[in-house]
Amino acid sequence: MKKLLISISLFIPFAAFIYCFLLIIWGTFAPSSFQKNLNYRIGGHMYERIREAQLTSKVDILFLGSSHSYRGFDPRIFKKGGFSTFNLGSSSQSPLQTEVLLKRYLIHFKPNIIIYEVYPGTFSSDGVESSINILANDKNDMESIKMSLIQNHIKVYNALIFSFYKNYSANNPDELKSDLKEDDEYISGGYVQKKEMYNNRKSYKKNKWKLNNDQFSAFEKTINLIKKENIRLILVQAPITESYYSSFSNNLDFDNKMKSYGEYYNFNELLQLDDSLHFYDSNHLNQSGVEVFNAEILKTIKM
């Protein structure tokens, strides 16, 4: 029995080494269409944002959240209102990834105000897509490992391994170029402006937000970190189309939960926007909608 345990203890690190070695070879040389469990991609919005974040310091307002954040808060509008800003939002960013990013960059930005965009959908997700995005486009550390262990997902583990290899290999991600979509324009400060488009009205089946306890645990850690630094925190639910928003039966439950954490505004209830004129899809404002939304945010900040 003792020999068996010794054999197993020796085999496990050897197997782990072989797995990592083969993963790196596969990720480097295999066509992306064959990489089912290695969704590793450097580039896009997060690539631009992280590179700029590393060169930016001290802002009045720091934005956190999902694509509703980086497509919803235009730094040019806030600059006209007298505020310097930076947006650390990312696609499908859930509280698990927000916690990681804030721990890395809070001291760097030293904001007076944090506006945290809280979309119920991100509290319902596993956050895998966002984790992979951050692992690929930011430097990795112990926070990356902790996040990966919490998620315990093969795609996240694979991205973590490959990311550490990329971070310390000669193929430095900083030398690569961004690959933004043609209808997107990256604006300095972390914002991404979509070419002016308009949403087609739709009807949706009745639904319910299925909230994830792991996400709330990470959210509460982030809230405590912000409060510890005596930074004004404003929780904001950005507008989505009325038809999509009203299809969820437990919006009030989510509102009450958010109000328990502090200053909170649900702009689905506070703004009257048109599903076609102010949105380019069910989840995202077009530039006309952003301007209306941001004007209201500025009023809220100055209250």
Secondary structure, 3 states (H helix, E strand, C coil): CHHHHHHHHHHHHHHHHHHHHHHHHHHHHCCHHHCCCCCCCCCHHHHHHHHHHCCCCCCCEEEECCHHHHCCCCHHHHHHCCCCEEECCCCCCCHHHHHHHHHHHHHHHCCCEEEEECCHHHHHCCCHHHHHHHHHHCCCCHHHHHHHHHHCCHHHHHHHHHHHHHHCCCCCHHHCCCCCCCCEEEECCCEEEECCCCCCCCCCCCECCCCCHHHHHHHHHHHHHHHHCCCEEEEEECCCCHHHHCCECCHHHHHHHHHCCCCEEEHHHHCCCCCCCCECCCCCECHHHHHHHHHHHHHHHCC
